[in-house]
Amino acid sequence: MNDAKKLPLSGIRVLEFTHAVMGPTAGMILADMGAEVIHIEPPHGDSTRRLKGFGTGYFPFYSRNKKSLAVDLKSDKGRAIIEKLVPTADILVENFGPGTMERLGFGYDAMQALNERLIYLSLKGFLSGPYESRTAMDEVGQMMGGLAYMTGPPGQPLRAGTSIIDIGGGMFGTMGVLLALYERERTGQGKFIKSALFETTAFFMGQHMAYSALTEGNIPPMPARVSAWSIYRTFKTHDGDSVFIGIISDRHWQRFCGAFDRQDWSADDRLATNNGRIDERDWLLPEVEQMMAGLTKAEIIGRCEGAGIPFAPIARPEDLFTDPQLNQDDGGLLPTTFLDGTETKLPRLPIEMDDCDFGLRHDPPDIGAHTDTLLGELGLNATDITGLRSAGVIR
């Protein structure tokens, strides 16, 4: 467990009114950077805790380094607790449906009236405009923003294999929060910040939009694309596996030829440039395929790594648990214990910054694990807390 006092956001308090992925992503990033993040959840717990299927890992991954305050926001006494808590906070993060926070009495105007220094991050499906009142989720963003079209084969839109738009929207929101913290040092005032799924997807599609502006016809989905590089694909190996190889420079090509003992290709003037190799792909790629099919995965990786050629084994999520890069000392995986006692390792924040350790301080918390402590800090005594618990206001 690392020390928050040594981290950049030490001393910053965040109130997190979130569920699922987008809001919890923003909260986790801030928590990993040292902020005290208080997840506000109902007495029966955030519904994300109980998700199954594809959502099974949402809560245990995105809830590390956070505290849990379980309170009934629909009750007068529950709202009074939040109104006492807001003046102690620096940041509020929410990703409920449009209008929900306002109906609860916790919209930006109401919260800013309690704390003019509060930075309020609202994570939605859409930014301001004709769609802003619509409810959305990651998949809606992927479908509307063109990502699903670009991912699947022609005529078969396919969402990406992770909640990339939720995560991206949470990251952009966090960037806005960090900017607002910086500006608050100068002005003393908080800010309202909004990030959204659809516009996040559109940003990710920017490179394809630029491509469209410079060419004729529709942009082909990734499975049907014509690569800009002569060799940029996966190859089957002799032992039934696959390896991706990307040759993206003429220097790579010469190293590739040397690594695989193909001096005849290295000396062939038709293959001297990337564009020349593209012109010869009809015969060149089948020959490369045949060569790779005669070598094992380990042999191909060894030759590519030795020659400094871009390559990648085709990994599954579970393969990452044993990846040497992620398991080096102080590496990319943090030992984590779930509420059911499961012990595992999960990815840390992918940032290195001098001696800052963006590691694990708290495992994912149980429902209301910090309720009593937080209410005590607000001045409530044991009798008050017991009364609120008996009334079902807190847990």
Phi, psi and omega in degrees: 000127183268175186256118182296334183296339181267003185258155188301326184261019175303134180091353178268130179252133182239131171259122186247109175257084191218171173204168177062242193236312190300305178295313178301329176298311179301316180297320181294319179299314179296321179294315179299330179278001173114353181289152171274106184255121181252110179279115178273117180226159181292163182303332178273001176095152175303131181298339178299332179301333188254007180295147176242186178059225185298338182268005184303323185268359184302301186296312183296333179277313188274007185247006180293158176061020181243159171256160179238125172243114182261114186212144179278104183287347181271354179263152180299318181291327177293317178296326179296325177297314180297320180296331174283329185282324185303318179297344179270356189259157174258327188222143170236131178240131176218146176220038175281171180300160181306128176088349185296311182297324178295318180295329178281349183090015184242027175293172186301314183299317180294320181287323179294329176294332178275336185204098184291345178270359185290132173261122190246113180256118179248120183250118189229183176282326185217147172284185182302136181150189185296340182263356195298339180271356180285147171273141182214167172217179185311312185294326176299315178300317181295321181288312183289329186269001176095353182291318180297321177299318182285338184275318184275167174297164180308129179080002181229073180304139186219126177293153177295161188279010173212172183278059191297327182282319172304312182295314180297317178298320176296322178294315179297321176299320179295322175302317178298320179298315181295322175298317181294323175298319179296315181292327180298332177299330182270321188258336185078003185250147174281182182216155169260126183235141179227136172228156188211157184293311186297312181292331173296316178298316180301320178298316178296333179275359184305320181295325179285326176296319177296320176300316180298321181292340185255004182219173178256150178086178181281150177284127180285146173300161184304318180296342182250006186288157169260112185294149175284353184241145186294321177234112186198073188190177176269151178229140176286143181254169182296330182263023172080015178253192179220151176222135173272138175228134178234113177258103189245014174205160178294331176294318175303319182299314180297320177295320179300312180299320178293318183294328184251018174055045178243066178295335178295322176289321180299326182270355183279114182299333180294337186252013187289333181237161179300313180297324176295318179294326176298319179296334183258012186298330184301324177259332185290313184298318176301325178290321177296318178302314181296321180295315181294325181294344178267000182239151177281164177304314181297322179295316181296314180298317180299317181291317181294317181295319179296329183266356181071035180261136177299129180208166176201129167291156180268102187264154170259162180307319183291341177292336183292336179300331184247010181296128183300322180297317183284343184253010175293167179304133184054037185279206191270003180241136181252123175301127186224141177244125179278170183296333180275006179094354178299129176253129183211189176228135182229154185297137174276171174301127187278059180225136170245129181216099179045236184261015178285131178252098179278063187254206185266127173250323180223135169292164177307130188277154172288164181301123176067023185301333185245012185302308184299315182298314182294319179292325175299321178296333179276358176102003178281139179266178184299324179294317178300314184294319179297320178296318179295322180292317179298327180278357180079012181285325182229169173220000000 
